[in-house]
């Protein structure tokens, strides 16, 4: 290892880096996790790849570097890039009211109390803007981020799976028919905002959102295995999602029906499947200021805007998903960003300006500009969404499948002497 004091650049300690993979293997052997795929890229080369455990336990099918994962909210940064591409073309601006393309949201009302009665509302002080969607300050919500009557109202209006509205327009109308939890711009409240953003991209571009992503992002970057469904020919590479059955303390598969065709509604907030290699290309593009291997998607100034914190100090005083998520972190346009490495270290580590965003099934990525490094971590582990999931961490319940991530992160940075 080269010491920074000598003016050189620290290199990975190979034996210490091997310890990071050992953590994952121990967690898999303990029965807390089905399997994992990790990739570490730094200074122009892949430093380490690792696949361990099973993509499907029942079939004894091992994880592989080309295993396809449900990446859930890791979809959000991709949708955000799509919107920023349109911004560069002058087809939208951050301060544009979204009602310009989504008239469903022209006359929104706000709950007087975010957990109170649905009929106690007032007119929104100002319209929802494109920036509000990108920063989750729109006042929209998810059922699982809400408490009180609004949570049930979200489930009733939007449903899930086959119960959801059948068309994009019907889905938008149903969402816009619900009151906002908070006034636009007031606070970060995780929500369907990025789903709305994806639909706006399609409406502005005059094409299906999925088609836009293929033509403008996936095909240019060579992301061959990223889509809103897994075709039959690739299904043998798809990882199954598992959860811990509390009754018998063993992993059990979560039933997700397969689709033989793209969905009617392509969820820009969480609908994508992808692989470690595909997402690495996307992350490298953002790390390299909008360009990778000769393909430029965004200008450097746009990437800098995306990677900068947009939340106020007051807005970062509110917790997120039951934890003090904003201790040492902020949020840009679709990604979180490290603003204080010391205060953020409890979550796993990252240099000043490191950015990324996780997914509900335990997938995670981070790009670190200081180290010129990308870390990709893919698992398929289902936990309850909402504060109750985070609360389980404090009780010491069998959550090694999630605790493994910050442990792995810390070991990777420790291998750099940090």
C-alpha positions in Angstrom: 0.0 0.0 0.0 1.3 3.5 -0.8 0.9 6.0 2.0 -0.7 9.3 1.2 2.0 11.1 3.1 4.5 10.2 0.5 2.5 11.9 -2.2 1.5 8.6 -3.8 -1.9 7.1 -4.1 -3.1 4.4 -1.8 -3.6 1.0 -3.4 -5.8 -1.8 -2.2 -4.3 -4.3 0.3 -5.2 -7.5 -1.4 -5.5 -9.6 1.7 -7.7 -7.0 3.4 -9.9 -6.8 0.3 -10.4 -10.6 0.4 -11.8 -10.1 3.9 -14.7 -8.2 2.5 -15.8 -11.2 0.5 -15.3 -13.4 3.5 -18.0 -11.4 5.3 -20.6 -12.2 2.7 -19.7 -15.9 2.6 -20.1 -16.1 6.4 -23.5 -14.5 6.2 -24.6 -16.9 3.5 -23.4 -19.9 5.4 -25.4 -18.7 8.5 -28.6 -18.8 6.4 -29.3 -15.1 6.5 -28.7 -14.5 2.8 -29.2 -16.5 -0.4 -26.3 -15.1 -2.3 -24.5 -11.9 -3.5 -22.6 -10.4 -6.4 -20.2 -7.6 -5.8 -17.9 -5.6 -8.1 -15.3 -3.0 -7.2 -14.0 -0.8 -10.0 -11.2 1.8 -9.5 -8.9 3.9 -11.7 -10.0 2.4 -14.9 -10.1 -1.3 -14.0 -12.2 -3.9 -12.2 -10.3 -4.6 -9.0 -12.5 -7.4 -7.7 -15.6 -9.3 -8.7 -17.2 -11.9 -6.5 -20.2 -14.1 -6.8 -21.2 -16.3 -3.9 -24.2 -18.3 -2.7 -27.2 -19.1 -4.8 -29.4 -17.2 -7.2 -32.0 -19.9 -6.6 -31.6 -22.1 -3.5 -34.3 -24.7 -4.5 -32.6 -25.3 -7.9 -29.1 -25.1 -6.4 -28.3 -22.5 -9.1 -25.3 -20.5 -8.1 -24.9 -16.8 -8.3 -22.8 -15.6 -11.3 -21.5 -12.3 -12.4 -24.2 -12.1 -15.1 -27.1 -12.9 -12.7 -30.0 -10.6 -13.2 -31.4 -8.8 -10.2 -34.5 -6.8 -9.3 -32.8 -3.5 -8.6 -35.9 -1.7 -7.3 -35.1 1.9 -6.4 -31.7 1.8 -8.1 -34.0 2.5 -11.0 -34.4 6.1 -9.7 -31.0 7.5 -10.7 -31.5 6.1 -14.2 -34.9 7.9 -14.5 -33.3 11.0 -13.1 -30.6 11.0 -15.8 -33.3 10.6 -18.5 -35.1 13.7 -17.2 -31.8 15.7 -17.0 -31.1 14.7 -20.6 -34.3 16.4 -21.6 -33.4 19.4 -19.5 -30.1 19.8 -21.4 -32.1 19.8 -24.6 -34.3 22.7 -23.3 -37.4 20.5 -23.2 -38.0 21.0 -19.5 -36.6 23.1 -16.7 -36.2 22.3 -13.0 -38.6 25.0 -12.0 -41.3 24.0 -14.5 -44.6 23.0 -12.9 -45.3 19.3 -13.8 -48.9 20.2 -14.6 -47.5 21.5 -17.9 -47.3 17.9 -19.0 -49.5 16.3 -16.3 -52.7 18.3 -16.0 -53.9 15.7 -13.6 -51.8 17.6 -10.9 -53.2 21.1 -11.7 -55.3 21.5 -8.6 -53.6 19.6 -5.7 -54.6 19.9 -2.1 -52.4 19.3 1.0 -53.3 17.4 4.2 -53.4 19.7 7.2 -51.9 16.9 9.1 -49.8 14.2 7.2 -51.3 11.5 9.4 -54.7 13.1 9.8 -58.1 12.9 8.1 -58.2 12.8 4.3 -60.9 15.5 4.2 -59.0 18.1 6.1 -56.9 19.7 3.4 -56.0 23.1 1.9 -55.0 24.2 -1.6 -51.3 23.7 -2.3 -49.3 26.9 -1.8 -47.5 26.4 -5.1 -47.4 23.8 -7.9 -45.2 20.7 -7.9 -42.1 21.3 -10.0 -39.7 19.0 -11.8 -37.1 19.7 -9.2 -39.6 18.6 -6.5 -39.9 15.3 -8.2 -36.1 14.8 -8.5 -35.5 15.7 -4.8 -38.6 13.9 -3.3 -39.9 17.2 -2.1 -43.2 17.0 -4.1 -45.4 16.1 -1.2 -46.3 12.8 -2.9 -45.8 9.6 -0.9 -45.6 5.9 -0.9 -48.1 3.8 1.2 -45.1 2.4 3.1 -43.6 5.9 3.9 -47.0 7.1 5.2 -48.9 6.8 8.5 -52.6 7.4 9.1 -55.4 7.3 6.6 -53.2 8.4 3.6 -51.3 5.1 3.7 -54.5 3.1 3.1 -55.6 5.6 0.5 -52.5 5.0 -1.5 -53.0 1.3 -1.4 -56.6 1.6 -2.3 -56.0 4.0 -5.2 -52.8 2.5 -6.7 -53.0 -1.2 -5.6 -50.3 -3.6 -6.5 -49.6 -6.1 -9.3 -52.7 -6.9 -11.2 -54.8 -4.7 -8.9 -53.1 -1.5 -10.1 -54.6 0.9 -12.7 -54.3 -0.6 -16.1 -52.9 2.4 -18.0 -50.3 5.1 -17.4 -53.1 7.8 -17.7 -55.3 5.9 -15.2 -52.4 5.5 -12.8 -51.6 9.2 -12.9 -55.2 10.2 -12.4 -55.5 7.9 -9.4 -52.3 9.3 -7.8 -53.3 13.0 -8.5 -56.6 12.3 -6.8 -54.9 11.8 -3.4 -54.0 14.8 -1.2 -50.3 15.7 -0.8 -48.7 14.7 2.5 -46.8 18.0 2.7 -46.6 21.2 0.7 -44.3 21.0 -2.4 -40.7 22.0 -1.4 -41.2 21.6 2.3 -39.4 18.4 3.1 -37.9 15.2 1.7 -40.6 12.5 1.7 -39.8 9.3 -0.2 -42.6 8.7 -2.8 -43.9 7.8 -6.2 -42.3 11.1 -7.5 -39.8 9.3 -9.7 -42.6 7.1 -11.2 -44.3 10.4 -12.2 -40.9 11.7 -13.5 -40.6 8.7 -15.8 -44.1 9.2 -17.2 -43.3 12.9 -17.8 -40.1 11.9 -19.7 -42.3 9.8 -22.0 -44.9 12.5 -22.5 -42.3 15.2 -23.2 -40.3 12.9 -25.6 -43.5 11.7 -27.3 -42.7 8.0 -26.8 -43.0 5.2 -24.3 -40.7 5.8 -21.3 -39.2 2.3 -21.7 -38.4 3.0 -25.3 -36.7 6.3 -24.3 -34.5 4.5 -21.9 -33.5 1.9 -24.5 -32.8 4.5 -27.2 -31.1 7.1 -25.1 -29.4 5.2 -22.2 -29.3 1.4 -22.4 -28.3 0.9 -26.0 -25.7 3.7 -26.1 -24.1 2.4 -22.8 -24.3 -1.3 -23.8 -26.6 -2.2 -20.9 -27.9 -5.4 -22.6 -29.6 -7.0 -19.6 -31.4 -4.0 -18.2 -35.2 -3.9 -18.7 -38.5 -3.8 -16.9 -39.0 -7.5 -17.3 -36.8 -10.6 -17.8 -37.4 -12.3 -21.2 -37.9 -16.0 -21.2 -34.5 -16.6 -22.8 -32.8 -14.9 -19.9 -34.9 -16.2 -17.0 -32.3 -18.9 -16.2 -30.0 -16.0 -15.0 -32.6 -14.3 -12.8 -32.1 -14.3 -9.1 -35.0 -15.2 -6.8 -36.0 -12.9 -3.9 -35.9 -14.5 -0.4 -37.1 -13.4 3.0 -36.5 -14.9 6.4 -39.5 -16.8 7.7 -39.8 -15.8 11.3 -41.7 -19.0 12.2 -39.0 -21.5 11.3 -36.0 -19.1 10.9 -35.1 -20.1 7.4 -35.1 -18.3 4.1 -38.1 -18.8 1.9 -38.7 -17.5 -1.7 -41.0 -14.5 -2.2 -43.5 -15.1 -5.0 -43.2 -12.7 -7.8 -45.0 -13.8 -11.0 -42.9 -13.7 -14.1 -44.0 -11.6 -17.1 -43.5 -12.7 -20.7 -43.8 -9.1 -22.0 -42.9 -5.6 -20.9 -45.3 -4.1 -18.3 -48.0 -1.6 -19.3 -46.6 0.8 -16.7 -42.8 1.0 -16.6 -42.0 2.1 -13.1 -39.3 4.8 -13.2 -39.1 4.6 -9.4 -38.4 0.9 -9.0 -39.2 -1.4 -11.9 -35.9 -2.3 -13.5 -34.0 -5.6 -13.6 -30.2 -5.3 -14.2 -26.8 -6.9 -13.7 -23.6 -5.8 -12.0 -21.9 -5.2 -15.3 -24.7 -3.1 -16.8 -25.1 -0.9 -13.7 -21.3 -0.5 -13.5 -21.4 1.2 -16.9 -24.1 3.5 -15.8 -22.3 4.4 -12.5 -19.0 4.9 -14.3 -20.8 7.4 -16.6 -21.9 9.5 -13.7 -18.5 9.2 -11.9 -16.8 10.4 -15.1 -19.0 13.5 -15.4 -21.5 12.2 -17.9 -19.3 10.1 -20.3 -18.0 6.6 -20.4 -16.0 4.9 -23.2 -16.6 7.7 -25.7 -20.4 7.8 -25.0 -21.6 11.1 -23.4 -25.1 11.3 -21.9 -24.8 14.5 -19.8 -22.6 17.5 -19.6 -20.3 17.8 -16.6 -22.2 20.8 -15.2 -25.4 18.8 -15.2 -23.7 15.9 -13.5 -22.3 18.3 -10.9 -25.8 19.6 -10.3 -27.1 16.1 -9.9 -24.4 15.1 -7.5 -24.7 18.2 -5.3 -26.8 18.3 -2.1 -30.2 20.1 -2.6 -31.6 19.6 0.9 -31.5 22.4 3.5 -30.0 21.8 6.9 -33.5 21.9 8.3 -34.8 19.3 5.9 -32.0 16.9 6.9 -33.2 17.0 10.5 -36.0 14.6 9.7 -35.2 10.9 9.8 -35.7 8.6 6.8 -37.1 5.0 7.1 -36.7 5.1 10.8 -33.0 6.0 10.9 -30.9 9.2 11.0 -30.1 8.7 7.3 -29.1 12.3 6.7 -26.3 12.3 9.3 -23.4 13.2 7.0 -25.5 12.9 3.8 -27.6 15.0 1.6 -29.7 14.4 -1.5 -29.1 15.7 -5.0 -31.2 15.0 -8.2 -32.0 11.3 -7.8 -29.0 10.3 -5.7 -27.8 10.7 -2.1 -24.4 12.3 -1.6 -21.9 12.2 1.3 -21.4 15.7 2.8 -19.5 14.7 6.0 -17.5 11.4 5.7 -17.0 11.3 9.5 -20.7 11.6 10.4 -21.7 9.2 7.6 -19.2 6.5 8.4 -21.6 4.6 10.6 -23.5 3.7 7.5 -20.5 2.1 5.8 -18.2 4.8 4.6 -17.5 7.0 1.7 -15.4 10.0 0.8 -16.7 13.5 0.5 -19.0 13.7 -2.5 -19.5 9.9 -2.9 -23.0 9.3 -4.3 -25.5 6.5 -5.1 -28.8 5.1 -4.1 -30.0 1.6 -2.8 -32.9 -0.7 -3.7 -35.6 -2.3 -1.5 -34.2 -5.8 -2.0 -30.8 -4.9 -0.6 -29.1 -3.8 -3.8 -26.7 -0.9 -3.5 -24.1 1.1 -5.4 -21.8 4.0 -4.7 -19.5 6.0 -6.9 -16.6 7.7 -5.0 -15.0 10.6 -6.9 -12.1 11.0 -4.4 -11.1 7.4 -4.9 -12.2 7.2 -8.5 -14.1 4.1 -7.5 -17.4 2.4 -8.0 -18.8 -0.3 -5.7 -21.7 -2.5 -6.7 -23.5 -4.8 -4.2 -26.4 -7.0 -5.4 -28.5 -9.3 -3.2 -32.2 -10.3 -3.3 -33.4 -10.0 0.3 -36.9 -8.9 1.3 -37.5 -6.9 4.5 -40.6 -5.1 5.6 -40.6 -1.6 4.1 -40.9 1.3 6.5 -39.6 2.1 10.0 -40.4 -1.4 11.2 -37.7 -2.8 9.0 -35.1 -0.5 10.5 -36.4 -1.1 14.0 -35.6 -4.8 13.6 -32.0 -3.9 13.3 -32.0 -2.6 16.8 -33.5 -5.8 18.2 -30.8 -8.0 16.9 -33.2 -10.2 14.9 -31.7 -12.3 12.0 -30.8 -9.4 9.7 -27.3 -10.5 8.7 -28.4 -10.2 5.1 -28.7 -6.4 5.5 -26.0 -5.8 8.1 -23.5 -7.5 5.7 -23.6 -4.4 3.4 -22.1 -1.8 5.8 -19.7 -4.4 7.0 -18.6 -5.1 3.4 -18.3 -1.3 2.7 -16.2 -0.8 5.8 -13.9 -3.6 4.8 -13.4 -2.3 1.3 -12.5 1.1 2.5 -10.3 -0.4 5.2 -8.4 -2.2 2.4 -7.5 1.3 1.2 -6.2 2.2 4.6 -9.3 4.4 5.4 
